[in-house]
Amino acid sequence: MMRRLAAGLAAAAVGATMVATAASPALADPGLDPDVAGGRTSLSLDVNPEPARKGRPLHIEGKLSVQCQGDYISGLVVVLRSDRCQKQEGWHRLAWKRVEILFQPAGSGRWEHVDTVRTSGNGYFGLKVPARSSGTFRAVFEGSKYLAPSEGTDSIRVFGYRGHRH
């Protein structure tokens, strides 16, 4: 009797696991990329002012979004309320994700690390850095198991100051 009960419980547990896995939309949807079982992301970046004066602050701002295709990661991971797509929403901003900011001086082939920031609760990020030289800023979201990577760039021209006026 105990063996039958234990076997029945084990079968029920295996059956429940199979049902939960099959009900997952990312696994059941053949239209999703198998390497990224989740949403396509978009990262926008804007650096102001343009052009900038050397030594003055540059404002680096951006937004990280995911394309809504139903509930893009529902059933696979626990998501914050701010990471769920609403009805009739084409793109949704992603909260609390890490974004790396890089800079490539004009004429250089190397990217320099500037800072790593997190998006706010509404998907935006921002930071201030001093203007040093002309070049290109790049923001990189590395993605995750359920979100595709993305990046955005913005070029900036920096001009030097001409000395003090008396």
C-alpha positions in Angstrom: 0.0 0.0 0.0 2.8 2.5 0.9 4.7 1.6 -2.2 1.6 2.3 -4.4 1.1 5.7 -2.6 4.7 6.6 -3.0 4.6 5.6 -6.7 1.4 7.6 -7.2 2.9 10.7 -5.6 6.1 10.4 -7.7 4.0 10.1 -10.9 1.9 13.1 -9.9 5.0 15.2 -9.2 6.5 14.3 -12.6 3.2 15.0 -14.3 2.9 18.4 -12.6 6.5 19.3 -13.7 5.7 18.3 -17.3 2.5 20.4 -17.3 4.3 23.5 -15.9 7.1 23.2 -18.4 4.7 22.7 -21.4 2.6 25.7 -20.2 5.5 28.0 -20.5 4.9 30.4 -23.4 8.6 30.8 -24.2 9.1 27.1 -24.6 5.9 26.5 -26.4 6.2 29.4 -28.9 8.2 28.3 -32.0 8.6 31.9 -33.2 11.1 32.8 -30.4 14.8 32.4 -30.8 15.9 29.2 -29.0 19.1 30.9 -27.7 17.1 33.8 -26.2 13.8 32.5 -24.9 12.4 35.9 -24.3 12.2 39.5 -25.5 14.0 41.5 -28.1 15.5 44.6 -26.5 16.2 48.2 -27.7 18.6 50.6 -26.1 18.6 54.3 -26.9 21.4 56.7 -26.0 21.7 60.5 -26.1 24.7 62.6 -25.0 24.1 66.3 -24.5 25.0 69.2 -25.1 26.3 68.9 -28.7 28.8 70.3 -29.3 30.3 70.4 -25.8 33.0 72.6 -24.3 36.0 70.8 -22.8 35.7 70.3 -19.0 32.0 71.0 -18.9 29.6 68.2 -17.9 28.1 65.9 -20.5 24.7 64.4 -19.7 24.4 60.8 -20.8 20.9 59.5 -20.9 19.1 56.5 -22.3 16.2 54.0 -22.2 16.1 50.2 -22.2 13.0 48.6 -23.6 11.7 45.1 -24.5 9.4 44.3 -27.4 6.1 43.0 -26.1 5.0 39.7 -27.5 2.3 38.6 -25.1 4.0 38.2 -21.7 7.5 37.9 -22.9 9.0 35.9 -20.0 6.0 34.8 -18.1 6.2 31.4 -16.5 10.0 31.1 -16.6 11.3 33.6 -14.2 9.9 35.8 -11.5 9.5 39.3 -12.9 8.9 42.7 -11.2 5.6 44.3 -11.8 7.4 47.0 -13.8 8.7 44.3 -16.2 5.3 43.1 -17.4 3.8 44.2 -20.7 0.5 45.9 -20.6 -2.3 45.3 -23.2 -1.8 47.2 -26.5 1.8 48.0 -25.6 4.4 47.5 -28.4 7.5 48.2 -26.3 7.9 48.2 -22.5 10.7 49.8 -20.5 12.9 47.5 -18.4 13.6 48.3 -14.8 16.7 47.6 -12.7 18.9 46.3 -15.5 22.6 46.8 -15.7 24.0 49.0 -18.6 27.7 49.5 -19.3 28.8 52.9 -20.7 31.9 53.0 -22.9 33.8 55.8 -24.7 35.9 55.7 -27.9 38.0 58.8 -28.5 38.0 60.1 -32.1 40.8 58.4 -34.1 41.2 55.5 -31.6 40.2 51.9 -32.1 39.8 51.2 -28.3 36.7 51.4 -26.1 37.3 52.8 -22.6 35.1 51.9 -19.7 33.3 54.9 -18.3 30.8 53.5 -15.8 28.2 50.9 -15.2 24.7 52.1 -14.3 21.3 50.5 -13.6 18.1 51.5 -15.2 15.6 53.1 -12.9 12.2 51.7 -12.1 10.8 53.2 -15.3 13.7 51.9 -17.6 15.7 55.1 -17.9 19.3 55.7 -16.9 21.6 58.7 -16.8 24.9 60.0 -15.6 27.2 63.0 -15.9 30.8 63.0 -17.0 33.2 65.8 -17.8 33.8 66.4 -21.6 37.4 65.5 -22.4 37.6 64.8 -26.1 35.5 64.2 -29.2 34.4 60.6 -29.8 31.6 58.1 -29.5 29.8 57.0 -26.4 28.3 53.5 -26.4 25.8 52.0 -23.9 25.7 48.1 -23.8 23.0 45.9 -22.3 24.6 42.4 -22.3 21.2 40.6 -22.2 20.3 37.6 -20.1 19.0 34.1 -20.6 15.5 35.6 -21.3 16.4 39.0 -22.8 18.4 39.7 -26.0 21.5 42.0 -25.8 21.4 45.5 -27.4 23.4 48.7 -27.6 23.2 52.3 -28.6 25.7 54.9 -29.6 26.0 58.6 -29.9 28.9 60.7 -31.2 30.0 64.0 -29.5 32.2 66.8 -30.6 34.2 68.6 -27.9 35.9 71.9 -28.5 38.5 73.5 -26.2 38.2 76.7 -24.3 40.1 79.7 -25.6 41.4 80.9 -22.2 40.1 83.4 -19.8 38.7 86.7 -20.7 39.5 89.6 -18.5 
